């Protein structure tokens, strides 16, 4: 998709979702339309299931390592 929008931002912005779908339909390319529809549906499902809220608990930078609350030792 040419108009890539960060998934979390897209999930919370219905106007951006519509713009992404409209832009895909303007291309008249079936693959582009399918990709846009699937992308929007996926981020909407991730939002409704709470996946974005789950990921927001973790730092964006992997250099910090895993969060303190996770322990791999028994």
C-alpha positions as CSV (number, residue, x, y, z in Angstrom):
1,X,0.0,0.0,0.0
2,X,1.3,3.4,-1.0
3,X,-0.5,5.2,1.8
4,X,1.0,3.3,4.8
5,X,-0.4,4.5,8.1
6,X,1.0,3.2,11.4
7,X,-1.4,0.4,12.4
8,X,-2.2,1.7,16.0
9,X,-2.9,5.2,14.7
10,X,-5.1,3.8,12.0
11,X,-7.1,1.7,14.4
12,X,-8.2,4.7,16.4
13,X,-8.9,7.0,13.4
14,X,-12.0,6.0,11.3
15,X,-11.4,8.9,8.9
16,X,-7.9,7.6,8.1
17,X,-9.4,4.1,7.6
18,X,-11.9,5.6,5.1
19,X,-9.2,7.5,3.3
20,X,-7.0,4.4,3.0
21,X,-9.9,2.4,1.5
22,X,-11.0,5.3,-0.8
23,X,-7.4,5.7,-2.1
24,X,-7.3,2.0,-2.9
25,X,-10.6,2.1,-4.8
26,X,-9.4,5.1,-6.8
27,X,-6.5,3.0,-8.1
28,X,-9.0,0.4,-9.5
29,X,-6.4,-2.2,-8.8
30,X,-8.1,-5.3,-7.2
31,X,-5.0,-6.3,-5.3
32,X,-4.6,-2.8,-3.8
33,X,-8.3,-2.7,-2.8
34,X,-8.0,-6.2,-1.1
35,X,-4.9,-5.1,0.7
36,X,-6.5,-2.0,2.0
37,X,-9.6,-3.7,3.2
38,X,-7.7,-6.5,4.9
39,X,-5.3,-4.0,6.6
40,X,-8.2,-1.9,7.9
41,X,-10.1,-5.0,9.1
42,X,-7.0,-6.4,10.8
43,X,-6.2,-3.3,12.8
44,X,-9.9,-2.9,13.7
45,X,-9.9,-6.5,15.1
46,X,-6.6,-5.9,16.9
47,X,-8.1,-2.8,18.5
48,X,-11.3,-4.5,19.6
49,X,-9.5,-7.5,21.0
50,X,-7.1,-5.3,23.0
51,X,-3.9,-6.3,21.3
52,X,-2.7,-2.7,20.9
53,X,-3.3,-2.0,24.6
54,X,-1.2,-5.2,25.4
55,X,1.7,-4.1,23.2
56,X,1.7,-0.6,24.6
57,X,2.8,-2.1,28.0
58,X,6.2,-2.9,26.4
59,X,8.9,-0.4,25.4
60,X,9.3,0.4,21.8
61,X,13.1,0.1,22.0
62,X,14.4,-3.5,22.2
63,X,17.7,-2.3,23.6
64,X,16.2,-2.1,27.1
65,X,15.6,-5.8,27.2
66,X,12.4,-7.5,28.5
67,X,10.2,-5.8,31.1
68,X,11.1,-6.4,34.7
69,X,7.9,-8.3,35.4
70,X,8.9,-11.2,33.1
71,X,11.1,-13.9,34.6
72,X,12.4,-17.0,32.8
73,X,13.7,-18.6,35.9
74,X,11.7,-21.1,38.0
